[in-house]
Amino acid sequence: MIVKGFDSTSPTENLIAGSIAAKRFPHAVLIEGDSAERRLMLAEKIAAALICGNADAVPCGECRHCAKALRRTHPDIIYREPDSGTASPVYKVDSIRDTVDDSYILPNEADIKIYILSDADKMNIQSQNAFLKTLEEPPAHSMFILLCSSKEGFLPTILSRVTLFSLGEEVRAQPGEDAINAANAVALSLLDPVEYGIVAAAGVFEKNQKLLLETLPVIEEIFAAALRIKFDAGEETAPESARVLAGKLSRKALLNLIESTERISLALGRNANLNLTIVRLCTCFRSAVKEQE
């Protein structure tokens, strides 16, 4: 099984993708560290991969489960947040009990139900204790993804019942202006009717492997943002290049481009020849676009 959409430069995301590919992803995990946005994005990538209906590549981005996951409307991907109404929002014990009770009800459409709990460290001691038995022995059709800035707020009994994935040491620098400009140029060159366009755009990477390594994640995010736009997932902050690609390329082409970018990043990380990698990038990207013609 191919697992797509995960950051090949992140050891944690590589580990998660590997466990999904091996069909051994834990039923209860805790993701800590980095920003709340990245934690939620990672949880949603996990949920989409696990709930996808394609047996060969997940998330495929084309099945009805993927479409609903991208729109955040899938009935079997359930989001939970701390209860408001107090000066410091917390998960009340009744809310956790409701989640536990709901987890024993069979899924609506998919084979599993996935619960994503943001700011899970806002559970008080009573709420955590109410969660213990279910985290230790979840229903076969239910999975839990707990998100938090730090695991320090949890009881040892909770930590012993979840698999911990830490993003705390993986905060990466924002891409530089050169990488952003190169990524936009490569993305838009795919709409050029002749092959010279992408060859010219990729020319900036000659003798500059560092720039290519920095640019590839930006290119992949452009393709991913374009795909989310295709699913009407509300990308108000998407770069203009993503909007242009979304209007011109098919979902299949965008998926192929994402997959190609991941493979090129992995190969370059293994010290593949730079010039051959640039040629491969141009060839694979053009082939992905041509498939929809």
N, C-alpha and C positions, 0 to 999 in steps of 0.2 A: 504494500500500500504506500502511495506517495502522500506525504503530508505537506501542504502548501501554506504559504502566508506567514510562516514564522521566521524570525530574524536569525539568519544563519551565522551572524557574528556574535550572537549572544549564547554563551554556554547553557544558561538556564532554559532559554527557548529551544535550543537544540535538544536538551534532555527531555523537555516536555513533548516535543514533536516525535522523538524516538519512542517514548512510552505510548503515545497515541498510535503510531505505526505498528507497534508490537501488540496493540490491543491490551495493554496492561496499565492504562491510566487509572490512578487511584480513585476510589469513590469519594474521598474527602481530602481536599488540599487546602493549604494556607499559602497565599502569595503575599509576601511582605516587601516593603522597600520601594524606592523610586517614587514617582508621582502617582497620585490617585488616577490620573488619566491613563498612564501606562498600565497600571494594574488592571483597570477595567478593560482596556483594549486587549490585553493578554487574555483575560478571562473570557471575553467575547470570541476571541480567536479559538480558544479551547472549546467553548460551547459549540461553535459552528462546525468545527472539525468532528466533534463527537456525535453531533446530531445529523450530520450530512447523510443523505441516502445513497451516495455513490460508494461502491465497494472498492474502487481502484485508486481514487485520488480524492482527498478531503482537505478542506471544504471545496467542493466542486464549483460552487458559485452559481450553479444552474438549476439544481433541484429545488423543489418547493420549500424544503427545510432551510436551505441556504438563503433563498430569497427572503423568507420571513425572519431568519436570524439577522440578516443585514439590516432589515427595517426595524429590528427590535420588537417584532410583533408575534414571535413564535410562542404559542401557548405553553410549550414545554421548556422554555428558557425563562425562568422566573427571577425577577430582580427584587432584592430586599434592601431596605435602607433603615437606619435607626429611626425610631419614633420621634416625631417633632412635638412641639407643644410645651417643651421645657427649656430652661436656659441652656442645658447641655443635653442634646439629643442622645438617647440610649435605646438599645433594643430591650423593650420590656419583656418580661418572662412570658406574658400571654402571647406576644408576637412570635416568639421562638416556638412556643407550643403549637401555635397555628401552623407555622412552617413545618414542624415535625409531623403534625397530623396530615397536612396536605401531601407530604412526601410519600405517604403510604397509599395514596390514590393513584391508580394507573395513569400513565401518560395519555394525553389527548390525541396526538398525531404521530409522534416519534416513538422509538423503542425505549427511550429514557427521558427522564426529567432532570434538568440541571438548575440548581439554585445558586445564584450569584449574590453574595452578601457583601455590600460595600461597607467600609468602616466597621468591620466585624469586631474590632477591638472595643467597640462601644457596648458590647454585651457586659452586663454586670455579673456578679458571681452567681446569682440565682438563674439568670438566663443561660450562662455557660453550663451550669449543672443540668438544666433542662434539656440541653443539647447532647450531653455526654453519650447516652446509650445509642442514640441514632447515629452519631458520628462513628461509634465503635462498630455497629452492625446496621449500616444503612439498608433500606429496602433495595432489592436487586435492580430496580428500575430507576433509582434516584442517585444523583451525585451532587456534591456540595463544593462550591468554590468560595472560600472565605478570603476577603481582601483587607489588608490593614497596612499602616505605615511601619509598625513594628510588632513583633510577636510578644513583646514584653508584657502586654496587658492580659495575656491568657494564662489560665490555670495550667499547671503541668499536666493535669489529666486530659485537658483538651489537646495540648501539643503532642501528647503521646498517641493520639487517635487520628492525627492528620499527617499528610506528607507536606513538608515545608519546601517551598520554592522561594528563594531570596533574590531580589533584584537590587539589594542594597549596595553591591559593589560593581554595578553595571551601568552607572550613570555615565553617559557618553557626551562628549562635547557636541554642540550644535554644528551642523555642517557649515563650512565657510561659503562665502559668496561665489568663489570659483566653482565649487561643487554644485551649488544650486543653479548657477548659469549653465554649467555643462549638462546637468540633468534635464533642464528644460529644453535645451538645444537638441539633445538626443531624442527626447520624447516627441517633440514637434517634427523632427526630421523623418519620423516614420510615416508622416502623411505626404512626404515628397514622392511624386510618381516615379522618380528615378532613384537608383541605389546610391548615387553619388552623395545625396543629402546626408544620409547617416554616416557614410565614410568620412565626410568632411567634419561632421559634428563630433565624431569619435576621435578625430585627429589630435585633440587636445590631450589625450591620454598617452600618446607616444612618449616613451621615456619618463612617464610620470605615473608609476603604479600607485603611489600614495593618493593621488587625485582620483584615480579610478576606484580605489577602495572606499574613499569618502563619498564618491558620487553614486555608487550602485544602490545603497539604501535609499537615497533621495529619489532615484529613478523608480525603484520599486514602490515607494510611497505614492508617487504620481500615478502609476498604473493602478494601485489599490484604491486611491481616491476616485479615479475615473470609474472603476468598477462599482464603487459604492454609489456614485451618482447614477449609474445605469439602473441601480435598484431603488432609486429615489430615496436614498438613505439620509438625505439632508446634509450635504457637505458645504456649508456656508463658507468655510475657511479654506476650501480646496484651491490650489494654485490654478491659474488660468490655463496652463498646459493640460491639466487633468480635465478641465471642463471641455476643452477642444477635443481631446481624445475621446471623451465620453460621447460626444456628438458624432464622431466619425467611425469608431471601432466597435465591433461586437463584443459581447461578454466573453465569448470563447477566445477571441483574439487577446483581450486583456488578461484573461486567466493564463493563456500561454506565455504572454510577456512576463507576468509575475513569476511563473515557474522558471522561465529561462533566466531571469535575473538572479533568482536564488541559486541556480546551478552554477552560473558564472561566478557569483560571489564565493561559493564554496570552493570552486576550482582555483580561484585566485588566492584564496586563503591557504591553499595547499601548495603555494609557490608555482603555479602554472606559468608557462612562458607568457610574458606580457603581450607581445605582438600577436601571438596566436589567440590569446584571450580577446583582444580587441577585434580580430577578424571573426571570432566566434560570436561575439556580441552583435556585430553588424549582421551576420548571416542569420542567427537565430531570431533576432528582432524582425528582420525583413520577412522571414518565413512565417512568423506568427501573424503578421499583418496580411500576408498574401493568402492565408488559409480562409479568410472570410470573403475574399474576392470571387 
